[in-house]
Each structure stands twice: as structure tokens, then as C-alpha cells.
């Protein structure tokens, strides 16, 4: 990972932490599709791993059911993070 990308992610993480400290910050339960979350995560990891010659595969059971999880949001922000 390049230094600029690392610093960008660090800044984004710090911004997320500051949002969590907002007194108006709320969390609510929402049904999540774990298969979709895993696919998105693996897709991102593949993009970083491929240039280094690393192969990543996701093998999943198609019977995975959605589960309830926390979805965090700040009332004044359009972007969600969890």
C-alpha cells in the first residue's frame, strides 16, 4: 500500500472516530446480508493482492442467511459506516 493511500485511510479512520464521539450519534439494528459483505471485502482484498501475485478466493455456502447487526450512522452525515 502506498504511503498516500495509508495516510488517506488513517485520516478517514480518525474522522469516523470523531463521528462516534458525537453526542447525537445513534446506532440501530438492521438486517445484513453477510454473503454480500464478505464478497465486497474479498473483492477489495483481491485488488490489493493481485499486483503482489497473491490469489484470494471466497468459497461460501449459498444457504447463508441474513443476520441482525449494528449499522452506525451520524444524523447529519449522508455516509454510513459500520
PyMOL commands that place a pseudoatom at each C-alpha (Angstrom):
pseudoatom trace, name=CA, resn=UNK, resi=1, chain=A, elem=C, hetatm=0, pos=[0.000, 0.000, 0.000]
pseudoatom trace, name=CA, resn=UNK, resi=2, chain=A, elem=C, hetatm=0, pos=[1.374, 3.400, -0.910]
pseudoatom trace, name=CA, resn=UNK, resi=3, chain=A, elem=C, hetatm=0, pos=[2.105, 5.937, 1.799]
pseudoatom trace, name=CA, resn=UNK, resi=4, chain=A, elem=C, hetatm=0, pos=[-0.525, 8.332, 0.459]
pseudoatom trace, name=CA, resn=UNK, resi=5, chain=A, elem=C, hetatm=0, pos=[-3.211, 5.629, 0.488]
pseudoatom trace, name=CA, resn=UNK, resi=6, chain=A, elem=C, hetatm=0, pos=[-2.197, 4.621, 4.016]
pseudoatom trace, name=CA, resn=UNK, resi=7, chain=A, elem=C, hetatm=0, pos=[-2.432, 8.234, 5.208]
pseudoatom trace, name=CA, resn=UNK, resi=8, chain=A, elem=C, hetatm=0, pos=[-5.795, 8.693, 3.485]
pseudoatom trace, name=CA, resn=UNK, resi=9, chain=A, elem=C, hetatm=0, pos=[-7.201, 5.644, 5.252]
pseudoatom trace, name=CA, resn=UNK, resi=10, chain=A, elem=C, hetatm=0, pos=[-5.763, 6.825, 8.554]
pseudoatom trace, name=CA, resn=UNK, resi=11, chain=A, elem=C, hetatm=0, pos=[-7.430, 10.227, 8.162]
pseudoatom trace, name=CA, resn=UNK, resi=12, chain=A, elem=C, hetatm=0, pos=[-10.738, 8.555, 7.241]
pseudoatom trace, name=CA, resn=UNK, resi=13, chain=A, elem=C, hetatm=0, pos=[-10.492, 6.325, 10.329]
pseudoatom trace, name=CA, resn=UNK, resi=14, chain=A, elem=C, hetatm=0, pos=[-9.859, 9.366, 12.528]
pseudoatom trace, name=CA, resn=UNK, resi=15, chain=A, elem=C, hetatm=0, pos=[-12.871, 11.132, 11.014]
pseudoatom trace, name=CA, resn=UNK, resi=16, chain=A, elem=C, hetatm=0, pos=[-15.005, 8.055, 11.737]
pseudoatom trace, name=CA, resn=UNK, resi=17, chain=A, elem=C, hetatm=0, pos=[-13.796, 8.063, 15.344]
pseudoatom trace, name=CA, resn=UNK, resi=18, chain=A, elem=C, hetatm=0, pos=[-14.711, 11.719, 15.732]
pseudoatom trace, name=CA, resn=UNK, resi=19, chain=A, elem=C, hetatm=0, pos=[-18.216, 10.945, 14.427]
pseudoatom trace, name=CA, resn=UNK, resi=20, chain=A, elem=C, hetatm=0, pos=[-18.533, 8.191, 17.022]
pseudoatom trace, name=CA, resn=UNK, resi=21, chain=A, elem=C, hetatm=0, pos=[-17.837, 10.748, 19.747]
pseudoatom trace, name=CA, resn=UNK, resi=22, chain=A, elem=C, hetatm=0, pos=[-20.680, 12.982, 18.529]
pseudoatom trace, name=CA, resn=UNK, resi=23, chain=A, elem=C, hetatm=0, pos=[-23.393, 13.090, 21.261]
pseudoatom trace, name=CA, resn=UNK, resi=24, chain=A, elem=C, hetatm=0, pos=[-26.056, 12.782, 18.522]
pseudoatom trace, name=CA, resn=UNK, resi=25, chain=A, elem=C, hetatm=0, pos=[-24.504, 9.569, 17.213]
pseudoatom trace, name=CA, resn=UNK, resi=26, chain=A, elem=C, hetatm=0, pos=[-27.037, 6.730, 17.002]
pseudoatom trace, name=CA, resn=UNK, resi=27, chain=A, elem=C, hetatm=0, pos=[-26.900, 3.036, 16.255]
pseudoatom trace, name=CA, resn=UNK, resi=28, chain=A, elem=C, hetatm=0, pos=[-29.741, 0.888, 15.044]
pseudoatom trace, name=CA, resn=UNK, resi=29, chain=A, elem=C, hetatm=0, pos=[-30.178, -2.793, 14.324]
pseudoatom trace, name=CA, resn=UNK, resi=30, chain=A, elem=C, hetatm=0, pos=[-30.552, -3.720, 10.687]
pseudoatom trace, name=CA, resn=UNK, resi=31, chain=A, elem=C, hetatm=0, pos=[-30.630, -6.981, 8.787]
pseudoatom trace, name=CA, resn=UNK, resi=32, chain=A, elem=C, hetatm=0, pos=[-27.321, -7.524, 6.994]
pseudoatom trace, name=CA, resn=UNK, resi=33, chain=A, elem=C, hetatm=0, pos=[-26.519, -9.925, 4.207]
pseudoatom trace, name=CA, resn=UNK, resi=34, chain=A, elem=C, hetatm=0, pos=[-23.240, -11.462, 5.361]
pseudoatom trace, name=CA, resn=UNK, resi=35, chain=A, elem=C, hetatm=0, pos=[-22.575, -13.012, 1.944]
pseudoatom trace, name=CA, resn=UNK, resi=36, chain=A, elem=C, hetatm=0, pos=[-22.641, -9.569, 0.301]
pseudoatom trace, name=CA, resn=UNK, resi=37, chain=A, elem=C, hetatm=0, pos=[-20.401, -8.064, 2.973]
pseudoatom trace, name=CA, resn=UNK, resi=38, chain=A, elem=C, hetatm=0, pos=[-17.872, -10.879, 2.516]
pseudoatom trace, name=CA, resn=UNK, resi=39, chain=A, elem=C, hetatm=0, pos=[-17.977, -10.573, -1.286]
pseudoatom trace, name=CA, resn=UNK, resi=40, chain=A, elem=C, hetatm=0, pos=[-17.314, -6.830, -1.126]
pseudoatom trace, name=CA, resn=UNK, resi=41, chain=A, elem=C, hetatm=0, pos=[-14.475, -7.327, 1.353]
pseudoatom trace, name=CA, resn=UNK, resi=42, chain=A, elem=C, hetatm=0, pos=[-12.833, -10.068, -0.688]
pseudoatom trace, name=CA, resn=UNK, resi=43, chain=A, elem=C, hetatm=0, pos=[-13.242, -8.031, -3.879]
pseudoatom trace, name=CA, resn=UNK, resi=44, chain=A, elem=C, hetatm=0, pos=[-11.291, -5.178, -2.256]
pseudoatom trace, name=CA, resn=UNK, resi=45, chain=A, elem=C, hetatm=0, pos=[-8.623, -7.538, -0.927]
pseudoatom trace, name=CA, resn=UNK, resi=46, chain=A, elem=C, hetatm=0, pos=[-8.200, -9.141, -4.364]
pseudoatom trace, name=CA, resn=UNK, resi=47, chain=A, elem=C, hetatm=0, pos=[-7.478, -5.746, -5.925]
pseudoatom trace, name=CA, resn=UNK, resi=48, chain=A, elem=C, hetatm=0, pos=[-4.688, -5.157, -3.407]
pseudoatom trace, name=CA, resn=UNK, resi=49, chain=A, elem=C, hetatm=0, pos=[-3.318, -8.713, -3.533]
pseudoatom trace, name=CA, resn=UNK, resi=50, chain=A, elem=C, hetatm=0, pos=[-3.267, -9.282, -7.298]
pseudoatom trace, name=CA, resn=UNK, resi=51, chain=A, elem=C, hetatm=0, pos=[-0.311, -6.933, -8.045]
pseudoatom trace, name=CA, resn=UNK, resi=52, chain=A, elem=C, hetatm=0, pos=[1.698, -8.828, -5.428]
pseudoatom trace, name=CA, resn=UNK, resi=53, chain=A, elem=C, hetatm=0, pos=[0.951, -12.202, -7.008]
pseudoatom trace, name=CA, resn=UNK, resi=54, chain=A, elem=C, hetatm=0, pos=[-1.328, -13.312, -4.172]
pseudoatom trace, name=CA, resn=UNK, resi=55, chain=A, elem=C, hetatm=0, pos=[-4.520, -15.187, -5.020]
pseudoatom trace, name=CA, resn=UNK, resi=56, chain=A, elem=C, hetatm=0, pos=[-7.578, -14.807, -2.815]
pseudoatom trace, name=CA, resn=UNK, resi=57, chain=A, elem=C, hetatm=0, pos=[-10.750, -16.826, -3.247]
pseudoatom trace, name=CA, resn=UNK, resi=58, chain=A, elem=C, hetatm=0, pos=[-14.011, -16.847, -1.363]
pseudoatom trace, name=CA, resn=UNK, resi=59, chain=A, elem=C, hetatm=0, pos=[-15.854, -20.109, -1.039]
pseudoatom trace, name=CA, resn=UNK, resi=60, chain=A, elem=C, hetatm=0, pos=[-19.196, -19.676, 0.650]
pseudoatom trace, name=CA, resn=UNK, resi=61, chain=A, elem=C, hetatm=0, pos=[-22.254, -21.695, 1.454]
pseudoatom trace, name=CA, resn=UNK, resi=62, chain=A, elem=C, hetatm=0, pos=[-25.195, -20.369, -0.556]
pseudoatom trace, name=CA, resn=UNK, resi=63, chain=A, elem=C, hetatm=0, pos=[-27.509, -21.141, 2.363]
pseudoatom trace, name=CA, resn=UNK, resi=64, chain=A, elem=C, hetatm=0, pos=[-26.034, -18.325, 4.480]
pseudoatom trace, name=CA, resn=UNK, resi=65, chain=A, elem=C, hetatm=0, pos=[-28.931, -16.338, 5.894]
pseudoatom trace, name=CA, resn=UNK, resi=66, chain=A, elem=C, hetatm=0, pos=[-29.001, -12.626, 6.748]
pseudoatom trace, name=CA, resn=UNK, resi=67, chain=A, elem=C, hetatm=0, pos=[-28.420, -11.729, 10.383]
pseudoatom trace, name=CA, resn=UNK, resi=68, chain=A, elem=C, hetatm=0, pos=[-29.098, -8.735, 12.563]
pseudoatom trace, name=CA, resn=UNK, resi=69, chain=A, elem=C, hetatm=0, pos=[-26.172, -6.426, 13.095]
pseudoatom trace, name=CA, resn=UNK, resi=70, chain=A, elem=C, hetatm=0, pos=[-25.421, -2.881, 14.075]
pseudoatom trace, name=CA, resn=UNK, resi=71, chain=A, elem=C, hetatm=0, pos=[-25.410, -0.170, 11.464]
pseudoatom trace, name=CA, resn=UNK, resi=72, chain=A, elem=C, hetatm=0, pos=[-23.941, 3.076, 12.701]
pseudoatom trace, name=CA, resn=UNK, resi=73, chain=A, elem=C, hetatm=0, pos=[-24.819, 6.499, 11.427]
pseudoatom trace, name=CA, resn=UNK, resi=74, chain=A, elem=C, hetatm=0, pos=[-24.483, 10.120, 12.390]
pseudoatom trace, name=CA, resn=UNK, resi=75, chain=A, elem=C, hetatm=0, pos=[-27.725, 12.069, 11.879]
pseudoatom trace, name=CA, resn=UNK, resi=76, chain=A, elem=C, hetatm=0, pos=[-26.029, 14.882, 9.940]
pseudoatom trace, name=CA, resn=UNK, resi=77, chain=A, elem=C, hetatm=0, pos=[-23.930, 12.652, 7.688]
pseudoatom trace, name=CA, resn=UNK, resi=78, chain=A, elem=C, hetatm=0, pos=[-25.054, 11.039, 4.459]
pseudoatom trace, name=CA, resn=UNK, resi=79, chain=A, elem=C, hetatm=0, pos=[-22.351, 8.384, 4.582]
pseudoatom trace, name=CA, resn=UNK, resi=80, chain=A, elem=C, hetatm=0, pos=[-22.747, 5.278, 6.725]
pseudoatom trace, name=CA, resn=UNK, resi=81, chain=A, elem=C, hetatm=0, pos=[-20.049, 3.271, 8.360]
pseudoatom trace, name=CA, resn=UNK, resi=82, chain=A, elem=C, hetatm=0, pos=[-20.275, 0.148, 10.392]
for i in range(1, 82): cmd.bond("trace and resi %d" % i, "trace and resi %d" % (i + 1))
show_as sticks, trace
zoom trace
